[in-house]
Amino acid sequence: MSEPLAVIPSYLSRPEDLEVLLVCLRTLRATTDTDPAFGANPDVLVVDDGSPVPALVDELEGAKSELEFDLIRKGSNTGFSTTVNVGLRRALQEGRDAVLVNADIEFDTKGWLDVMVAQRTSDDTEAASVVGAKLVYPSGLIQHGGIFFSMLDRAFDHIHKYGPDNLPEAQYARRCPVTGALHLIRHECLVSVGIYDETFKLGWEDVDYCLRVFKSGRECVYQPRARAIHHESMFRGRKNEKLQRWQVESWQRWLEKWGQESMGEFVPTLLDWKAA
């Protein structure tokens, strides 16, 4: 099988957006650019979601040869799922695993992709279909250690959020949904489960995908040895009427699809699964 395809959605409205994306691209290369005989060395595809400042996308285009990535420029802003699906369709057609990477991810640990590619299911019978990473804030506190369902709020949230990076409970692999900010999807999973549901424009599309994976009899796994920094909500945090509408519509869509399902299996015990 070909090397994994890293898919990075972008939306550039300010110069600092471009700087954050360039940090993502540079650190991705610095932490995966190894001898192909010894580790995964992904191809990289940036999919621009109709950025409102075309000059910034022009600048990004100028860095293609230096940072070795392809760029697709969409004509309009249509949301996260339709944007990453551009890359997922390419991975599907080319027989590749895909790695979704938010533009506000910064990589500081070599070998993170090799860890993802090597991840097995909880019973060690096969490769895990979707593999997520431990993400930390720039402060070093945990942003994502997997995803759990709260019986109190009847909603999903991140496990170990705001805990210290060295929190013992966060150092073990766990069978659970994982964030789309950084996760690997096997080609076999893309063939069988499909791509992202484009009725989710902004929010809960990753949880929806993970639930579809579990429903198919496959596994999503959080693996803390794959680690990166997440400048969370660098882009989504700028509220406007369209983003707020998209988020409300996405939550309503999630309730339509999953509101009657029992999420009991995603209410975690202290340690669901220990793995080396």
matplotlib code that plots the C-alpha trace (Angstrom):
import matplotlib.pyplot as plt

x = [0.0, 1.2, 2.3, -0.5, -2.1, -2.2, -5.2, -5.2, -8.2, -7.4, -9.4, -7.2, -8.6, -5.6, -1.8, -1.5, -3.7, -1.1, 1.7, -0.1, -0.7, 3.0, 4.1, 1.8, 3.4, 7.0, 6.6, 4.8, 7.7, 10.3, 8.6, 7.9, 10.6, 12.4, 13.9, 10.8, 12.3, 12.0, 8.9, 5.8, 6.6, 3.2, 2.2, 0.4, -2.7, -3.9, -7.5, -8.5, -12.1, -12.8, -10.6, -11.8, -8.3, -7.1, -3.7, -2.9, -3.7, -1.4, 1.4, 0.7, 0.9, 4.4, 5.5, 4.4, 7.8, 9.7, 7.3, 6.3, 2.5, -0.3, -2.9, -6.5, -8.5, -12.2, -14.3, -16.5, -16.6, -18.7, -17.5, -15.2, -16.7, -16.9, -13.4, -11.7, -13.7, -11.8, -8.7, -10.5, -11.8, -8.3, -7.0, -9.9, -9.2, -5.4, -5.6, -4.1, -4.7, -5.6, -4.5, -6.8, -4.7, -6.2, -4.3, -3.7, -1.8, 1.9, 4.0, 6.7, 7.2, 9.0, 7.4, 3.8, 2.6, 4.5, 2.8, -0.6, 0.1, 1.2, -1.8, -3.7, -7.2, -7.9, -7.8, -4.7, -6.3, -6.0, -5.1, -7.4, -9.6, -9.3, -6.4, -6.4, -3.6, -3.0, -3.3, -2.1, -2.6, 0.5, 0.5, 1.1, -2.3, -4.2, -6.8, -7.8, -7.3, -10.1, -13.8, -16.4, -20.2, -21.4, -24.6, -25.0, -25.0, -26.0, -23.2, -19.7, -16.5, -12.8, -11.3, -8.7, -9.3, -7.1, -5.2, -1.4, 0.4, 1.9, -1.4, -1.0, -4.6, -3.8, -0.8, -2.8, -4.4, -8.2, -11.0, -13.2, -14.2, -11.4, -11.2, -10.9, -8.3, -5.7, -6.6, -5.7, -8.3, -7.3, -8.0, -10.1, -12.2, -12.8, -13.9, -16.3, -17.5, -17.2, -16.1, -17.4, -21.1, -21.4, -24.7, -22.4, -20.9, -19.1, -19.1, -19.7, -18.7, -15.8, -17.9, -20.5, -17.7, -16.4, -19.8, -20.3, -16.9, -18.0, -21.4, -19.6, -17.9, -14.5, -12.6, -11.4, -8.4, -6.8, -3.1, -1.1, 2.3, 1.1, 1.3, 1.0, 0.2, -3.3, -3.9, -7.6, -10.2, -7.6, -10.1, -13.4, -13.1, -13.9, -17.7, -19.9, -23.5, -22.6, -20.4, -22.9, -25.7, -23.5, -22.8, -26.4, -27.4, -24.7, -25.9, -29.4, -28.2, -26.4, -29.5, -31.5, -29.0, -28.0, -30.3, -32.2, -29.0, -27.6, -24.1, -23.4, -20.3, -18.6, -19.1, -15.5, -14.3, -11.1, -8.9, -10.8, -7.8, -4.1, -1.6, 2.1]
y = [0.0, 3.6, 5.9, 7.5, 10.7, 13.5, 15.7, 19.3, 21.6, 25.3, 28.5, 31.6, 35.0, 36.5, 36.4, 34.5, 31.8, 31.2, 31.2, 28.5, 26.4, 26.7, 25.6, 22.6, 21.7, 22.2, 20.2, 17.5, 17.1, 17.4, 14.5, 12.1, 12.7, 9.5, 6.7, 5.0, 1.7, 2.5, 4.6, 6.2, 9.3, 10.7, 12.7, 15.9, 17.4, 20.9, 21.5, 25.2, 25.7, 28.9, 31.2, 34.8, 36.2, 34.6, 36.4, 34.3, 31.1, 32.5, 32.7, 29.2, 28.0, 29.5, 27.2, 24.0, 23.0, 23.8, 21.9, 19.2, 19.3, 19.5, 22.2, 22.1, 25.4, 25.0, 27.8, 28.3, 27.8, 24.6, 23.3, 20.7, 17.5, 18.4, 19.8, 16.7, 14.5, 15.9, 14.2, 11.1, 10.5, 10.7, 8.3, 6.0, 6.1, 5.7, 2.8, 4.8, 5.2, 8.8, 11.0, 14.0, 16.9, 20.2, 23.2, 24.3, 21.1, 21.4, 18.3, 18.0, 14.2, 12.1, 8.8, 9.8, 8.5, 5.2, 4.6, 5.2, 2.9, 0.2, 0.4, -2.8, -3.5, -4.1, -7.9, -7.6, -9.4, -6.8, -3.1, -0.6, 1.1, 4.6, 5.8, 9.0, 10.8, 12.5, 16.3, 18.9, 22.6, 24.9, 25.1, 21.4, 20.4, 17.7, 18.8, 15.3, 11.9, 10.2, 11.0, 9.9, 10.2, 12.1, 10.6, 13.9, 16.2, 13.6, 14.9, 13.9, 15.6, 14.9, 12.5, 13.9, 17.5, 20.0, 17.2, 17.3, 15.7, 13.1, 12.1, 8.3, 7.5, 9.3, 7.1, 4.0, 3.1, 3.2, 1.9, 5.0, 7.6, 10.1, 13.6, 14.4, 17.0, 14.3, 10.7, 7.9, 6.1, 2.9, 2.4, -0.7, 1.4, 4.0, 1.3, -0.3, 2.6, 5.4, 9.0, 11.8, 12.6, 16.0, 16.9, 17.8, 21.2, 22.0, 19.9, 16.2, 14.9, 13.1, 11.5, 10.5, 8.8, 7.0, 5.7, 4.5, 2.6, 1.0, 0.1, -1.7, -4.0, -2.1, -0.2, 3.4, 3.6, 6.5, 6.0, 8.4, 7.6, 9.5, 13.1, 16.6, 20.2, 21.5, 25.2, 24.4, 26.7, 28.8, 29.1, 27.9, 30.1, 33.2, 33.2, 34.5, 33.9, 31.3, 29.2, 29.3, 28.3, 25.4, 24.2, 24.2, 22.4, 19.8, 19.1, 18.8, 16.4, 14.3, 14.1, 13.0, 10.2, 9.1, 10.7, 7.4, 5.3, 4.1, 5.5, 3.4, 1.7, 5.1, 6.1, 5.2, 3.4, 4.6, 2.5, 0.7, -0.9, -1.0, -1.6, -1.3]
z = [0.0, -0.7, 2.1, 4.1, 2.8, 5.4, 4.7, 6.2, 5.8, 5.7, 6.0, 5.9, 6.9, 8.7, 8.3, 11.6, 10.2, 7.5, 10.0, 12.1, 9.1, 8.0, 11.5, 11.1, 7.7, 8.9, 12.1, 10.3, 7.9, 10.7, 12.7, 9.8, 7.2, 7.8, 5.7, 4.1, 5.0, 8.7, 9.0, 7.4, 5.3, 4.3, 1.2, 2.3, 0.8, 1.9, 1.0, 1.2, 2.2, 0.1, 2.2, 2.3, 1.6, -1.6, -1.3, 1.8, -0.2, -2.9, -0.3, 0.8, -2.8, -2.9, -0.1, -1.9, -3.3, -0.1, 2.2, -0.3, -0.3, -2.8, -2.6, -3.7, -3.7, -3.3, -4.8, -1.8, 2.0, 2.7, 6.0, 7.6, 6.3, 2.6, 2.8, 4.4, 2.1, -0.8, 0.7, 1.9, -1.6, -3.0, -0.3, -1.1, -4.9, -4.4, -1.9, 1.0, 4.6, 5.5, 8.3, 9.2, 10.6, 11.7, 10.5, 14.2, 15.1, 15.9, 16.0, 18.6, 18.8, 16.2, 15.3, 16.0, 12.7, 13.0, 16.3, 14.7, 11.7, 14.1, 16.4, 16.9, 18.2, 21.9, 21.4, 19.2, 16.3, 13.6, 12.9, 14.6, 12.0, 13.4, 15.6, 17.6, 19.4, 22.7, 22.1, 24.5, 24.8, 24.3, 28.1, 28.3, 29.8, 28.0, 25.4, 24.1, 25.6, 23.7, 23.8, 26.3, 26.6, 29.7, 31.2, 33.1, 30.1, 27.5, 25.3, 24.3, 25.6, 25.8, 28.3, 30.8, 29.5, 31.4, 33.2, 33.3, 30.3, 32.6, 34.1, 34.6, 33.4, 30.1, 29.3, 28.2, 25.0, 25.1, 22.9, 22.4, 19.8, 19.0, 17.7, 14.0, 14.8, 14.4, 13.5, 11.1, 9.1, 7.4, 3.7, 4.5, 6.8, 4.1, 1.8, 4.2, 6.3, 3.8, 4.2, 6.5, 6.5, 4.7, 6.5, 9.4, 8.4, 11.7, 14.8, 15.8, 12.4, 13.9, 16.7, 14.0, 12.0, 15.0, 15.9, 12.4, 12.7, 16.0, 14.5, 11.7, 14.2, 14.0, 16.6, 17.2, 19.6, 21.5, 21.6, 23.8, 22.3, 19.3, 20.7, 19.3, 20.4, 19.5, 19.3, 19.8, 18.2, 16.5, 13.6, 15.0, 18.0, 15.9, 16.3, 13.6, 12.5, 9.9, 12.2, 15.0, 12.6, 11.3, 14.8, 15.8, 12.6, 13.2, 16.7, 15.5, 12.8, 15.5, 17.6, 14.5, 13.8, 17.3, 19.9, 20.5, 20.8, 24.1, 24.5, 27.6, 26.1, 25.8, 29.4, 30.5, 33.6, 35.1, 32.8, 30.1, 28.5, 29.4, 26.5, 26.2]

ax = plt.figure().add_subplot(projection="3d")
ax.plot(x, y, z, "-o")
ax.set_aspect("equal")
plt.show()
